[in-house]
Amino acid sequence: MEKKLKDLDKEALEKIKKSNDIERLEKLQVEFLGKNGKVTAVLRGMGKLSPEKRPVVGKLANEVKENIEGELKTRLNELKKEEEKERLKKETIDITLPGAEVSRGRLHPMQLIIGQLEDLFLRMGFSIEEGPDVETDYYNFEALNIPKNHPARDMQDTFYVEGDFLLRTHTSPVQIRTMEKQGPPIRIITVGKCYRVDELDATHSPVFHQLEGLVIDRGISFSHLKGVLIEVTREIFGEEREVRFRPSYFPFTEPSAEVDVSCFKCQGEGCPLCSRTGWLEILGAGMVNPRVLEMSGIDSEKYTGFAFGMGLDRMAMYKYEIEDIRHLWDNDLRFLKQF
Ligand code: PHE
């Protein structure tokens, strides 16, 4: 019996050493020490031994049992450590690999130019007003001194909605709404969409954007208008681009001017983009016509003012050197990603 125990001990130790996974160890545990295990079987047979032998064999059996248990535990720990090492090796991260590219959204060029202009005007003490896209004939035309027979009212130029309603053809109606609402002094801008019956081509779109400005106070003169507009063109186009004021006509301003910047494409030499003039038109402006002030309840003897309206799509084209207005609204990522 003693020999048998020693043989079992040896057998178990060898098998434990050779086992390469935890599952195998568990099986060995059952094989030797389980309820029907080999060592257990020997212990069960102890009843047949003589009383003198019993304690000797019992002691040995316990030693063998403890020994096997100990070995199992040691091997288990070894295997666990190896497994952990393998796992760590597999999970190693190569921090020198390039990361996955995160594609970030960005502002549309129109938003960029609007943001830049709003910042500038806010710094100059202007506040921002809003007006509806669907206007009445009164605010879009009548109150701006645009007579009934004016060509702008033509069905060919204006989108009429129904009855008296139309899609505003410019942001100037916000001038009238502001004058009615708050009275002088006034220093506001407004930004928004305008609509005209235009064929879509490289330089025209039936929906476009304007930024309108209105300043009314005592003693406002044309030189104030000039100062503000020169500041704006400098901010948007830089000091290098030349600016010129050209006499013009609008029913709601007197005197009126149009403002041009030197052509970005030919640097003023003359090319197809600027119709060989060397200049690109960006805005209309002038001193608010006294009749317009009076119609909105402002005393034109006491107050004077100026107004201007800029074509933002055109300005974005000239600033970012975009040759076709349609690029702005095509939503082509190859274009949009450049800003
Ligand atoms: N409303 C004019 C246009 O759309 C621009 C303008 C605004 C001109 C204010 C003078 C003063 O063409």
Residues whose N, C-alpha, C, O or C-beta is under 5 A from the ligand:
A	BS01	LIG	T169 H170 S172 F250 T253 G284 A285 G286 A307 F308 G309
